[in-house]
Amino acid sequence: MSLLDIRVPAVLLRIDRNPFHHGTLGAARSLGRSGVEVHVVADSAGSPVGASRYVRQMHPPPLPGASPDDVLAVLRRVADGIARPAVLVPLDDASAIAVGRMRDELAPSYLLPSMPGSLAERVADKAELAAVCASTDVPHPTTLIPDSPAEVADAMRRLGLPVVAKWSRPWLLPAGSGLRSTVLVRSVQQARELFLRTEEAGSRLLLQAYLSPGPDRDWFFHGYADHSGTVRAGGPGRKQLAWPRGAGLTAVGCWTPNTQVQALAERLTDELGYRGIFDLDFRRCGATGRYHLLDFNPRAGAQFRLFADSAGLDVVRAMHLDLTGRPLPDGLPMPGRAFVVENYAPLAALRAAPGGRELAWYAADDRSPGRVMWAQWCRHVSRRLRERLGTTTTAAPTPRLIPRAASPSLTDNEKASS
C-alpha cells in the first residue's frame, strides 16, 4: 500500500525548453512509482520524459517568457482536464516564481505550500539573495551592482580579477541572445561589454568575488520545509564531478554528512519563513573554510533523487505527503549514496558504487527514457560538433585552440541547457 494519497494527482511544471532535464524524469518516476497519477507540463519535442511509463500525459507548456497570466491559463486548462485538485511541482525558477505570484488564483485547483507569494522571486533574484544573506548573516561572496561603465571599472578594481558576472534574474534572458546567466570575466572591457547589454538582458548585472574551485569545495543542500517550517527529507551533498568540469552541473554527486551546510540551510529557511522544496548551492572558501551560499533555487534540484532515504522519502514525495495531510515516514539518511548523470559521466555510471547509486536516465523498471535520451544526445552532440567545425572552418583554416572561460559558480539548471 502506498504511503502517498494516490487519489491526488501531481502536475510537474517546467517552462525551460531543456529536453535533457533529468530532474523532471526523476520527479515523474518518484511519484509514479508510488501510484500517483503524473501529468507533465513541459516541452515534449524530443524529450525522453514523455517516454516514461510513469507519465500519464504530457501537456504543452507556456512559451518561454510567458506572462503570469499565460502560465495561469495553461495550468487552468490542465486542471480542467484532471477535474480534481492536484499537487503542483515547479521544476525551474521561472515556474516557481510564476506559481508563487499566482498562488491565490491556483489554490482552488492545486495544492501548494503556504508562504508569501513574493518569497520565491526574492531568493531566486541574485541581487536580492545577496541582501538576504547579509540580513541573515549567511556567508555570501562580496557582490557589487554597478550603475555605470565607470562603476564597472571601480568594482573590478575592488574585487580583483577574475570576477564572476551574473544577471540578477537569469530566467528573463532572451533566447538566442548568446547571453549566459553566469560568466567568469577576466578584464574590465569584458565586464563593460556585458553591462552595456543590461537592457537586453532584462535585469541588473552583478559582479561577484571569485571563489576558486578545488577538491571538496562544491556542496549543495536539498530539502523540503513542511507546513510547520521543519526541514524534512533531503540533505547535504558534495559535487564530485561537474559537467563541464569544474564549472557546471552535478554529473556525479554523493550524499555526504556536513553539519555546517545543514545548519546554514535550516537557519536560512527558518528565518525566511520558507515553505516548500528548495535547492541551495554552496562553495567553501579555500582561505577561510567558510561555506558561502551561491544560489537559492526555490524548487527541486535536478539531482534531488540522490537524497532518497531508507524509507524511500525524497523532497518531491515529502511535498505530496505534506500537502495531502499525510505523515512523513522517519527514514534514515544514506550517506555514501551516489547520483550519476550518464550522458555527462558515462564512465562513472559503469563503476561500482558501494554506497548505492541512482542513475538519472536508466531504470530497470522504466527503460524507454534512457533509450530515447541516448538517441537524442547523440544527435545533439553531433549537431554541436558540426556547428563548431563549421564555425572554425569559416573563421580560419588552422585555428589556435583557446580555452573557453566558465564560471565556477554556475548552478545545475543554469548549465543543464548547454
Disulfide bonds with the S-S distance in Angstrom:
none
